[in-house]
Amino acid sequence: MRRRAEQKYDPLGGSKVLPLISYPVLEAPSGEGIAPYFKDWLAHPNFDEYWKRISIEDHYAQIQVPVYGMGAWYDIFWAER
């Protein structure tokens, strides 16, 4: 709805014609431009070269991110005895 408001619709423009069949504010917003990569995902339903290129499974050795893991009394690491 925010994108709809930012597109500078005339909120009263559709109210001059009755019945209110085509009121622009109530029409469903277009999903165009929200996630342009989504169509690429749909075009590659199988694990092909597209997915292998961005997969981290074959590149674990190249990942160098420091991690600090800690478990406390009520965390998921606590096991009931």
PyRosetta script that sets phi, psi and omega in degrees:
from pyrosetta import init, pose_from_sequence

init()
pose = pose_from_sequence("MRRRAEQKYDPLGGSKVLPLISYPVLEAPSGEGIAPYFKDWLAHPNFDEYWKRISIEDHYAQIQVPVYGMGAWYDIFWAER")
pose.set_psi(1, -30.3)
pose.set_omega(1, 179.0)
pose.set_phi(2, -64.6)
pose.set_psi(2, -43.1)
pose.set_omega(2, 178.4)
pose.set_phi(3, -62.5)
pose.set_psi(3, -38.3)
pose.set_omega(3, 179.2)
pose.set_phi(4, -61.9)
pose.set_psi(4, -42.8)
pose.set_omega(4, -179.8)
pose.set_phi(5, -68.9)
pose.set_psi(5, -34.5)
pose.set_omega(5, -179.1)
pose.set_phi(6, -72.9)
pose.set_psi(6, -15.3)
pose.set_omega(6, -179.9)
pose.set_phi(7, -82.4)
pose.set_psi(7, 6.5)
pose.set_omega(7, 174.0)
pose.set_phi(8, 60.1)
pose.set_psi(8, 49.7)
pose.set_omega(8, 173.5)
pose.set_phi(9, -71.5)
pose.set_psi(9, 150.5)
pose.set_omega(9, 173.9)
pose.set_phi(10, -88.4)
pose.set_psi(10, 102.4)
pose.set_omega(10, -173.5)
pose.set_phi(11, -63.7)
pose.set_psi(11, -25.2)
pose.set_omega(11, -179.9)
pose.set_phi(12, -98.1)
pose.set_psi(12, -3.5)
pose.set_omega(12, -177.0)
pose.set_phi(13, -61.0)
pose.set_psi(13, -38.1)
pose.set_omega(13, -179.3)
pose.set_phi(14, -82.8)
pose.set_psi(14, -9.6)
pose.set_omega(14, -176.6)
pose.set_phi(15, -81.8)
pose.set_psi(15, -5.9)
pose.set_omega(15, -178.9)
pose.set_phi(16, -82.3)
pose.set_psi(16, -11.7)
pose.set_omega(16, 179.2)
pose.set_phi(17, -117.8)
pose.set_psi(17, 124.3)
pose.set_omega(17, 179.0)
pose.set_phi(18, -111.7)
pose.set_psi(18, 146.8)
pose.set_omega(18, -3.5)
pose.set_phi(19, -73.8)
pose.set_psi(19, 162.5)
pose.set_omega(19, -177.6)
pose.set_phi(20, -76.1)
pose.set_psi(20, 78.1)
pose.set_omega(20, -178.5)
pose.set_phi(21, -86.0)
pose.set_psi(21, -45.2)
pose.set_omega(21, -176.4)
pose.set_phi(22, -117.4)
pose.set_psi(22, 78.9)
pose.set_omega(22, 179.5)
pose.set_phi(23, -100.1)
pose.set_psi(23, 110.5)
pose.set_omega(23, -171.6)
pose.set_phi(24, -56.0)
pose.set_psi(24, -32.4)
pose.set_omega(24, -177.3)
pose.set_phi(25, -68.9)
pose.set_psi(25, -29.0)
pose.set_omega(25, -177.6)
pose.set_phi(26, -90.3)
pose.set_psi(26, -8.7)
pose.set_omega(26, 179.7)
pose.set_phi(27, -72.0)
pose.set_psi(27, 147.9)
pose.set_omega(27, 179.6)
pose.set_phi(28, -64.8)
pose.set_psi(28, 135.4)
pose.set_omega(28, 179.5)
pose.set_phi(29, -70.5)
pose.set_psi(29, 152.1)
pose.set_omega(29, 177.7)
pose.set_phi(30, -76.9)
pose.set_psi(30, 141.5)
pose.set_omega(30, 176.9)
pose.set_phi(31, -87.3)
pose.set_psi(31, 1.5)
pose.set_omega(31, -177.6)
pose.set_phi(32, -62.6)
pose.set_psi(32, 129.2)
pose.set_omega(32, 176.6)
pose.set_phi(33, 90.3)
pose.set_psi(33, -8.2)
pose.set_omega(33, -179.0)
pose.set_phi(34, -74.4)
pose.set_psi(34, -50.7)
pose.set_omega(34, -179.1)
pose.set_phi(35, -138.1)
pose.set_psi(35, 82.6)
pose.set_omega(35, -176.6)
pose.set_phi(36, -62.6)
pose.set_psi(36, -22.6)
pose.set_omega(36, 179.8)
pose.set_phi(37, -75.8)
pose.set_psi(37, -15.3)
pose.set_omega(37, -175.8)
pose.set_phi(38, -62.9)
pose.set_psi(38, -37.6)
pose.set_omega(38, 177.8)
pose.set_phi(39, -66.1)
pose.set_psi(39, -32.9)
pose.set_omega(39, 175.0)
pose.set_phi(40, -65.0)
pose.set_psi(40, -40.8)
pose.set_omega(40, 178.3)
pose.set_phi(41, -61.0)
pose.set_psi(41, -43.4)
pose.set_omega(41, -179.6)
pose.set_phi(42, -66.7)
pose.set_psi(42, -30.0)
pose.set_omega(42, -179.7)
pose.set_phi(43, -74.5)
pose.set_psi(43, -13.4)
pose.set_omega(43, -179.1)
pose.set_phi(44, -126.6)
pose.set_psi(44, 74.5)
pose.set_omega(44, -177.3)
pose.set_phi(45, -73.8)
pose.set_psi(45, -18.0)
pose.set_omega(45, -179.8)
pose.set_phi(46, -105.5)
pose.set_psi(46, 163.2)
pose.set_omega(46, 179.3)
pose.set_phi(47, -77.7)
pose.set_psi(47, 84.7)
pose.set_omega(47, -178.0)
pose.set_phi(48, -107.6)
pose.set_psi(48, -164.3)
pose.set_omega(48, -178.8)
pose.set_phi(49, -60.1)
pose.set_psi(49, -31.5)
pose.set_omega(49, 178.0)
pose.set_phi(50, -58.9)
pose.set_psi(50, -48.7)
pose.set_omega(50, -178.2)
pose.set_phi(51, -76.0)
pose.set_psi(51, -33.6)
pose.set_omega(51, 179.5)
pose.set_phi(52, -64.5)
pose.set_psi(52, -32.7)
pose.set_omega(52, -179.5)
pose.set_phi(53, -64.5)
pose.set_psi(53, -34.8)
pose.set_omega(53, -176.9)
pose.set_phi(54, -105.9)
pose.set_psi(54, 1.0)
pose.set_omega(54, 180.0)
pose.set_phi(55, -76.7)
pose.set_psi(55, 143.6)
pose.set_omega(55, 178.7)
pose.set_phi(56, -96.2)
pose.set_psi(56, -4.3)
pose.set_omega(56, -175.6)
pose.set_phi(57, -59.5)
pose.set_psi(57, -36.7)
pose.set_omega(57, -179.7)
pose.set_phi(58, -90.2)
pose.set_psi(58, 1.3)
pose.set_omega(58, -173.9)
pose.set_phi(59, -125.0)
pose.set_psi(59, 23.1)
pose.set_omega(59, 179.9)
pose.set_phi(60, -58.7)
pose.set_psi(60, -37.1)
pose.set_omega(60, -178.0)
pose.set_phi(61, -66.5)
pose.set_psi(61, -24.1)
pose.set_omega(61, -178.0)
pose.set_phi(62, -87.1)
pose.set_psi(62, -12.6)
pose.set_omega(62, -177.6)
pose.set_phi(63, -80.6)
pose.set_psi(63, 123.5)
pose.set_omega(63, -178.9)
pose.set_phi(64, -128.6)
pose.set_psi(64, 76.6)
pose.set_omega(64, 179.5)
pose.set_phi(65, -120.0)
pose.set_psi(65, 124.5)
pose.set_omega(65, 178.3)
pose.set_phi(66, -68.0)
pose.set_psi(66, 139.8)
pose.set_omega(66, -178.9)
pose.set_phi(67, -130.9)
pose.set_psi(67, 137.1)
pose.set_omega(67, 175.5)
pose.set_phi(68, -121.2)
pose.set_psi(68, 112.8)
pose.set_omega(68, 179.4)
pose.set_phi(69, -110.2)
pose.set_psi(69, 138.8)
pose.set_omega(69, -177.7)
pose.set_phi(70, -145.0)
pose.set_psi(70, 138.1)
pose.set_omega(70, 175.9)
pose.set_phi(71, -117.8)
pose.set_psi(71, 142.0)
pose.set_omega(71, -179.9)
pose.set_phi(72, -122.8)
pose.set_psi(72, -174.7)
pose.set_omega(72, -171.9)
pose.set_phi(73, -56.2)
pose.set_psi(73, -46.0)
pose.set_omega(73, -176.2)
pose.set_phi(74, -103.5)
pose.set_psi(74, 15.2)
pose.set_omega(74, 178.4)
pose.set_phi(75, -78.8)
pose.set_psi(75, 179.9)
pose.set_omega(75, -177.6)
pose.set_phi(76, -68.6)
pose.set_psi(76, -13.2)
pose.set_omega(76, -177.0)
pose.set_phi(77, -83.6)
pose.set_psi(77, -11.2)
pose.set_omega(77, -178.9)
pose.set_phi(78, -79.9)
pose.set_psi(78, 128.2)
pose.set_omega(78, -179.9)
pose.set_phi(79, -112.5)
pose.set_psi(79, 135.2)
pose.set_omega(79, 178.2)
pose.set_phi(80, -72.8)
pose.set_psi(80, 133.6)
pose.set_omega(80, -177.3)
pose.set_phi(81, -110.4)
pose.dump_pdb("model.pdb")
